[in-house]
Amino acid sequence: MFTLETGSGLWNPLAWLIAAIVLFIIAYWIRTFGEKGYKKGTDQEKIFFAGNEAPAVEAQHVRAANLYWGFKEGIGRWFEMLRDMHTGLATDYVLWFILTLAVILIIISLGKGVVQ
Amino acid sequence: MIAEEFILKHGPALLVAIPLFAAFATPFISRLNEKVRNAWVLLALLLNIYVLFIVGRNVYHHGIQLYVYGASNPGLALPSGYVIPVRIIFELDALSVFMAAITMLLSFIGALYSISFLKEHDGLDKYYTLLLLMTASMLGMELTGDMFNLFVFLEILSIASCALVAFRSERGESAEAAFKYMMMSSLGAMFVLFSIGVLYGQYDALNMAVLSKRIEYNLLDKIALALLVAAFGMKAGGAPMHMATPDAYGEAPASISIMLVGGSQASLYALFRVVFTIYGGMLDVTSVGWIIIALAIISILIGVSMALLQTDFKRLIGYSAIAEIGYMMLGVGVALAVLNDGATYGTKALEGGIFHILNDALDIGLLFLVAGAVYYTTGKRSLNAVGGLARNMKYTAFFFIIGMAAVSGLPPMNGFASKLLIYESVYQLNPVLSIIGIMASILMLAVFAKVFQSAFLGPTLPEHKDVGEVPAPMLLGMALITLLIIFIGLFPRFVLEHFVSPAAQALLNRMAYLGAVGGA
């Protein structure tokens, strides 16, 4: 009912769920060892911002364009190539289609097919 | 009882006739009242789901069902004296029914979601007419056993889709996206028509089963095959021919974007039907299998990489959809490449690919609806302009988390089950393909983690402090998909055994498809 056989392995979501619940309970149990009390209304409630005054709440939000900056810079040439490919010009769309069609046509034409 | 008998007999025709009739009646019913019109559209789709249930149950229990248009007996393809069938025939096997079920699900949820999502828009009589036409055309593509009929439905799909992509006529970008989508669709359809002409000119037949028996795999047949593979591959959104697809997904209303996913999948179905059924007996399976694998890998890599760069929410999902199409093509391409080797992992790969069609429709569909909900409440498309929405849109945020986990293949969601089947079977052909698939899935998680962080987490932005949750019909649409995602995730074996495996076997069992029609 639950076990999916993949041909070379198994996947049982129920076993995964039980394991996840057990791990959650253990994590929660470890969390209970944490410091329970803190002084309300003091600096303990403030965000630690490397010792500086934290910016206004709305300014703290990291916007989408700033995420993965390092990753995008690291393999920038790959992304640059993709950007160059996506010109937005309809004629280029047709060009890519025709180029792909040509490659498919050559490969299929060279194939021999099955003798019945 | 009588109604059920009637549906059993004429169900295949009703599946297309009901949405067609409902479509053409919608402009008249719209004149009465907007609520009556909405009820009319939903009832028509519900009725079609009921018909599909009756017909589908019959196909799954008793095998292929034929419907011969204009014949005294709809099941009789060859009246005495006929050598080949000359009438238009619908041929329903487990795969057609599987695809039709996905189409109906997307159509119903799209229509339900539209009720609130587009409430303030005008031109909704035309909108619902086109939505129903899209439904009819996708069903027609999935049920027909006739090549020219397939072309006609493909054209109806393209025209209805393009008009709906341009629905937000106040945005110039929508018109541009619709123009590009129409241009590429027309080009693809022209090539499909040309290849049908090539086949008809040689073999005097348009019926898929008859063509399959007669095909000699000469140079003209190979040219026709290349045109069909490229055209349907492009319509499905396979890279590097994908460029118009994210434009269209991004600009269409969210309720139409999920229908466009269904349209891509209908084209993918046509591609599979061409290579497995029509050409299956003569095909150089290794070459064509590897062509599909190459398109799959390019789609996965380009789709997920471009998604990472996007800041427009729907365009980002559009590129993710390209990557997801790649996973389906990967599974099916591997199955085709080893079709004549008798490798058991080929069947598993095919099951994985077909299973992923269902999962992709749900996962990407849900994410599009979430993007629509964010647009509905904030009026923003850019992820740079939103933040902290989880505080005021708790249900939508929850639906997004489910969609994100599912599309990234995180256990125990549905996407994990189908991707696992694909990874493990593809690995046996070439481990590198599997590694690329897994790495791209991780990147997919990164893409949607970016969306979650930028749109839903963080402090409430001042401009969004009055934002609330979306109306009930929109929540209901998202909830229905979420429930299905969780159900399939928890019971993958049930879905695989009862729905996916019969569909995969239908594609592999070419002789049954051919034998049902007869003729030489």
Interface residues (C-beta under 8 A of the other chain):
Chain A: M1 F2 T3 L4 E5 T6 G7 S8 G9 W11 P13 L14 W16 L17 V57 E58 Q60 H61 V62 R63 A64 A65 L67 Y68 F71 K72 W78 F79 L82 R83 M85 H86 G88 A90 D92 Y93 V94 W96 F97 L99 T100 L101 I104 L105 I107 I108 S109 L110 G111 K112 G113 V114 Q116
Chain B: F179 K180 M183 M184 L187 G188 F191 Y217 L219 K222 I223 L225 A226 L227 V229 A230 G233 M234 P240 M241 M243 A244 D247 G281 M282 L283 D284 V285 T286 S287 V288 W290 I291 L295 I302 S305 M306 L308 L309 T311 N340 T344 Y345 K348 S382 L383 N384 G387 G388 P411 P412 F416 A417 L420 L421 E424 S425 Y427 Q428 A446 K450 V451 Q453 S454 A455 G458 P459 L461 P462 G489 L490 F491 P492 R493 F494 L496
